[in-house]
Amino acid sequence: MFHSTMLTMKIKSTKILTILALGASLLMACHSGNKDAQSQAQQQQDAIDTPSVTLVSVQKGKLSSTIAVPGELLPYQQVDLYAKTNSYVKKLYADIGSEVHQGQLLATLEAPEMNSQLAQAKSRIQQLQAVYFASKAMYDRLYSTSKIPGTVSENDLEQAEAKKNSDYANVEAAKSSYKEVTANMDYLEIRAPFDGVITARNVNMGAYVGPGGKGPDPLFVLQDQKRLRLAISVPEKYTGGLSDKNEVTFTVQAMPNHKFTAQVKRLAGALDEKLRSERLEMDVYNKDKKLLPHMFAEVDIPLPSRDSTIILPKTAVVASTEKVFVIRVTNHHAEWVEVKRGFQSGDMIEVYGNLKPGDNVVKMATDEIRDGSQVKY
């Protein structure tokens, strides 16, 4: 009985020692873990207080950039051809797609009443000429007789001369009226004012046309398609680097894999009040007629920098809610320097601000690096 009791007490003692040993191990592990956590927290705090950064030296250079803007191809020349006088379409000599040359007859019109107007104007000339010849003959006789003193009074001679001059003026006015009717007759022939392609025909034979006839639709629309105008609008921000020597490339949706080139020919020299952009035009020669008027184009415009400016990696520029800045480092201290951004090309950007060549700025800048904080590199 006694032996059994002693054995039980030994087992209990062993269990207690084991539990104590495990507890001590757990305490030591917890203490070690606390030290590691404290060490990591301290390292994180040090990284926040004194961040490690990579610096890049400020340099000057010229940065070339391109911007993509939408454009439209326009005919170099386009005209809507209307009938000037009220008339009927007698015959058509051109249709949609017809290539025509300057002066070529496109249509003839007829206006029967104009023939009677022409005959009336001609008869009017003959009538007034007869009156003029009579008054001139009277004046000539009086003038010859007046050479004999006392035969013709001076007043009668002056009145005869005035009558002759008045009749002559009436003849000239009648001739002008005749020319007007003749000129209107010429308007009955519609001719092409320049070489081009007929892109629209809005009338048929027998149609009534004129100022009060067919309405706002023209008889024909003629376009010069051998040379096109590529028109674009460049935002105000990019107008400073443009000149009439720039060459652009562009593509159209119909031929996305083909790049066309054109040279800037005309700059508006002023900004559009609504869009705040400058209009540019390029001449595009289109002899093979691959391009069509009113196609939309995606235009790449080169924008070379005019001045030598500060160039930095894009990552060095921070755009916060407060301002745009870079972080200059002097004697291991950060300094926020406000800048303005310029052209961008690839990973580089132009900046303007209180920077000079040789300054060191943070390459991977962020607003977490506070102004005046200490950094290490």
Secondary structure, 3 states (H helix, E strand, C coil): CHHHHHHHHHHHHHHHHHHHHHHHHHHHHHHHHHHHHHHHHHHHHHHHHCCECCEEECEEECCEEEEEEEEEEEEEEEEEECCCCCEEEEEECCCCCCEECCCCEEEEEECHHHHHHHHHHHHHHHHHHHHHHHHHHHHHHHHHHCCCCCCCCHHHHHHHHHHHHHHHHHHHHHHHHHHHHHHHHHCCEEECCCCEEEEEECCCCCCEECCCCCCCCCCEEEEEEEEEEEEEEEEHHHHHHCCCCCEEEEEECCEEEEEEEEEEEEEEEEECCCCCEEEEEEEEECCCCCCCCCCEEEEEEEEECCCCEEEEEHHHCEECCCCEEEEEEECCEEEEEEEEEEEEECCEEEEEECCCCCCEEECCCCCCCCCCCECEC
